[in-house]
């Protein structure tokens, strides 16, 4: 008996719209078949969300076929049936003999499929940036006559502009992120273990907000004194103390769509140094958001922030943010000077203004926003203040 289809996050027409955009780009690049191996892009094009990318898997898109073919480890085929819009005959499982095999692996099954379906006669697109070097060499070795085209970010660039259906999920994710941050304000107290506070925050992120549950847990970074000069570490085995500062970054998740937010907490009165940088960063944040409009660039937004905080005596060495959507970072756009990507409606960004000034001191604030015809629509709603405990 076959597993039944689960509730689909998006209607079939939405997935076909996305695939049509991909195929149009394939035609421009003279690519007959595209091998998608990046799990976020497979998710985007099919609805597949199982955490199975630790072994080879791929979505093979043919210009001449309405539906693509999903190639998975055999044990993951039922998940593919349950999670995706694809018909059963479009989900193929490769045998367990290709798992943990030093000589052959799942990529060989993908190559076999390309050859059996005569998809190697014309251009074959590969996400080279996501493909292990050994696998890339295997493609060239086993199909020496094929013309391989680097299509590393083809799908990602299409993902950058969201549909209204995707924006609705981003808004729901933002409300969950807000709830998680406000729960942090309730539970961060002197004498409380960091792990116990995180447990409460994670519980809130799972329970969700406004009747919409969280469907995953994104990164959560808790950098407390004396570790506020760090950015990408998790909670410690320590307790919160009077006089401590806590920098917190978290995200809400709705069907892999993620909205992020950062805020700074002070247990007791914040220092003058912390207050000064907070005031400067909020001014910079507002200046950056004021620059957001269709036709402006990522460079323009970053420059507005940098100039504003520069006038107030601060500078930020790292970028000001990046595109966000499925599973946090979209990896092709950066809010930094020099990135001339033009902003378009329904692009979404994490305006990430964490500023790590010294090895033992930093500050964080951020918002997730989308680009609209009239400017920035800030999706996260947490008050822009230092949370004094």
N, C-alpha and C positions, 0 to 999 in steps of 0.2 A: 504494500500500500504506500502510495506517495504522500509525502508531507503536504499539507494544505498551504496555500498562499496566506501570508500574514497581511495585516492591514498595510497598505502602501502609503508611504509618507506623501508622495506626489502622484497625480494621475498619470496614466500612460502617456498622454499627450505632452506632458511636461518633459518626460524623458526623451521622447521622440524629437521635441524641439531642440533639446540640448545636442542630441546626436546629429541632427541636421546641421547645426552650427559647426560641429566638429568635421563633418563630411565636407562641408563647403571649404573649410580650411585645408582639408586633405587634397581636394581637387586643385586648389591653388598651388600646392606643393608637389603636385603630380604623384600622389601617394595613393595606391590602390587599397592597401591594408595598413591599419594602424594598430600596433601592439601597445596597449596601455597597461603598465605594471604598477603605477603609483596608486596605493590603496585609496587615497582621497579622491582621485579622479575616477576610479572604478565605482566608488560610492556615488559620486556626482552623476554618473551616466547610467547607473542601474538601480541604486538604492541599497547595494550590498554594504553591510556594516560589520560583518563578522571580523574578529581580530585574528585573521589567518595569514597575514602578510609576512609572517616569519618564515614561510616556505614560498617557493615560486608560485605565482598566480598571474593571470593576465586576462584582459578583455580585448578580444580581437574584433576590430571594426572593419567591415568591408563596405566600400562605397556602394556596391550593388545590392546589399542586403539591408532590409529595414531594421532588423534586430542584430546586435552584435552577439558574439559567442563568448561566454565566460568559462575559463578553464581554471579549475581548482583541484586541490588535493581531493581525492575521492570522498574522504570523510566530511568534507565541507560542502559537498553538493546539496545535501538537504537544506543547509543554511541559505545557499544560493536560491534554491526553489522558494523558500519561505520569505526571504527578504526582498527579492528583486521582482521587477515587472516582466522578466524574461520568460518565454515559453520553455517547457522542460527540455526540449531537444536543443536548446541553445545554451545549456549548462553541461559541461563535460568534466568528468573526474579522471585524474590520472592515478595510477596504482601506487600503493604504499611502497613498492619496490624502488620507486624513485626518490623516496625520502631517506635521508641519511646515507645516500649512496655516493661514494667518492668519485665515481666515474660518470654517472648520469643523474640528472635531476629533473624537476618539473619543467625547466626551460626546454629540455629536449622534447617533452610532450607538446609544448607550444610550437616548437619548430616543426614537429611531425604534423600538427594540424595545418600549419601554413602550407606545407608541401602537399598534403592530401587534398586540400581544397584549391590548389593551384593559385594561391595568393602570393607566390613569390615571383611571378612572371614580370610584374611591374614594380613600381616603387613600394617599399615597405618602410613605414615609419616606426621608429623605436624611441621610447623615452630613455635616452641614453643616460641622463643624469640620475635616473633611479635604478638603472640596470647594473648589477655587479659586473666588474671588468671581465671576469671569467665567462659570464653568460654572453656578454657582448661579443667576445671573441668566438664563442661557440656558434652564434648566429652566423657570423661571417664564414666560419670554417665549414659549417654544414650546408650553407646555402651560398656557395661562392659566386653564383651568377646573379644574385639579387642585388638590386640597387637600394641600399639602406639609407634612410634620411633621418637625421637627428630631429626628433619632434618632442624634445624634452618638456617644453612648457606649452605645447599647443593647447592642451585641455585646460591647463591652469589659467591661461589668459582669457579663455572663454568663461571660466568660473568667476572671474573678477567682477563681472557685471551680473548682479542678481536679478532674478525674476521677482515679481511681487509676492509670489508664494514663498520664495526664500526669505524675502525681507520680513514677512510675517513671522517666520521661525526665528530670525535674528532678534526681533523685538521680544519674543517670548524668552529667548535665551538671556537677553539683557535684563529682563525683570527678575530672572532667577539669580543672575550675578548680583544685582542690587540686594536681593534678599540675603544672599550669602554674606555680603559685606556688612549689612546691618546686623546680622546675627553675630558677626565678629565683634561689633561694638558692644553687644550684650555680654559676651563671654570672656573677653580679654580683661583680666583682673589680676592684681598682685596675688601671688601664691598659686595661681592656676597653672597646671602643666600645659605647655604648648600643645601637646598631643591631644589633651582633653578639649581644648578650644577648637582645634582642627576637626575633631570628631563631630562637634556640634555644627561647625560650618559645612562640612561635607554632608551631614544629614540634611541640612537645609537645601543644599544644592541638589540633592537627590529628590527631596520632596517637592521642590519647585516653587512656583508662585502663580497666583491667579488661576488656580485649577490646572496648571500645566506642569507636569512632572519633569524633573531633569532626567534625561535619558543617557547620561554619561557623566564622567568626572574629568574635567580638564585639569591642566596644571594648577597647582596651588603652591605659591612660594611665600614663605613666612620668614622674614629676615629681621630678627629682633636684636636689641643691644646685647653684646657689642658687635653684632654682625650686620649692621645697617649699611655698610659699605659693599655688601654682596648683593647679588641680584637673582641668581638662579639656584638657590638652595631651599630645601624644604624645612619643615619644623624640626626642632631639636628635642632632646630628652630633658630639657631644662624647664624652669618655671618662669613666669613673668614676675618682674620685680618693680617696686616703686622707683620711678625715675627712668624706666626703660622706654625705648622707642621701638615701635613695631611697624615694619613696612610689609604690606600684604598685597599680593596679586592673585586674583582668582578669576574663574570664568564660569558662566552658566552655559548649559548645553541642551539643545533641543534637536534630536535626530541628527547629531554630529555638528549642527550649526552652532557656533560658539561666539559669545560676546564676553569681552574681558573688561575688568575694572581694577584699578589700583588706588589704595588710600594709605595714608600714614596715621599711626596712632601714637599717642604720648600718654604714658601712665604717670600722671602728675602734670604740672605746668610745663609746656614745651619750652625749649631753650630759645633765646633770642635768635640764634643762628638758624634754627629750624623754622621759626616764624618768618624770618627774612626770605629764606628760599621758598617757602610756601607761597608767600605773597607774590614773589617774582614769577613763580611757575604758573600760578593761576592767571596772572596777567598774560603770560605767554600763551597759555592754553586758549584763552579767549581771543587773543590776536590770531592764533592759528585757525581757530574755527571761523573767524570772520573772513578768512581768505578762501574758504571752501565754497566753490561754485563750479558748475560745468565750464570747462575751458581753462580753468586754472590748472596748475601743475602741482605734483607732489613737492617739487622744489619751492614753489611759492608758499605753501603751507609751512614747510620747515623754516624757510627764511623769516617768515613773520614771527614765529616763535623765537628763533635764535636772536633776532634783532631786539625783541622786546626784553628778554631776560638779560641780554648783553648790556642794555642801557641801565639795568638795575644791579649790575655788578656780578652776574653769573654767566656761566657758559655750560653747555651740555655737549660732551664729546660724541655720544652715541646718537643714532638716528632718533627721530621723533615719533616713529610709528611705522606701520606696515598694514597691508591688506589682510583682512580677517574674514573668515567664513567657515568652511568645513574644517573642523579640527584645528582651530587657531590660526596659524600663519600661512598665508597663501604664497609667500616666497618669491613673488615676481615684482611687487611694488614696495617701495620704501618712502616714507615721509622723511626725506633728507635732501639737503641741497645737492643739486646735480642730477636728481632723478626727475626727468622731464616728462614722465607719464602724465597724460592729460586726464583730468578728473571728468567722469561721466556719471549721469544719474544712476543710482542703485549700486555704485561701488560702495563697499563698506571697509572701514579702517579702524584699527586700534591706535588712537592718538596716545602713544605710550611715552610719558614724560618722566620716567624714572631717571634720577640724576645721582650718580654715585661719584661723589666729589673727592673723598679720601678713602683710604682703605678701611677706615672705621666709621665713616659717616656718609649717609645717602638719604635720599628723600624720594617718595613716589606719589604720583597722581596720574590718572589716565581716564579716558572715556572711549567708548565705542560709538562711532557715528556712521551715518550713511550720507552720501551725496544726493541732494535733491536739485530740482530745477531752480530753487530759490536759495540754496545754501546748504548748511550742515544740519542734519536732523540727528541730534544726540540721543542715542538709544538708552544709554545708562543714565540713572537719575540720582545716584548717591550724592549727598551734599558735598560741595567742594570745600571742605575744611579739614583741618587737623582734628582728628577725633581725640579729645582729651578725656581720659578715663579718670 
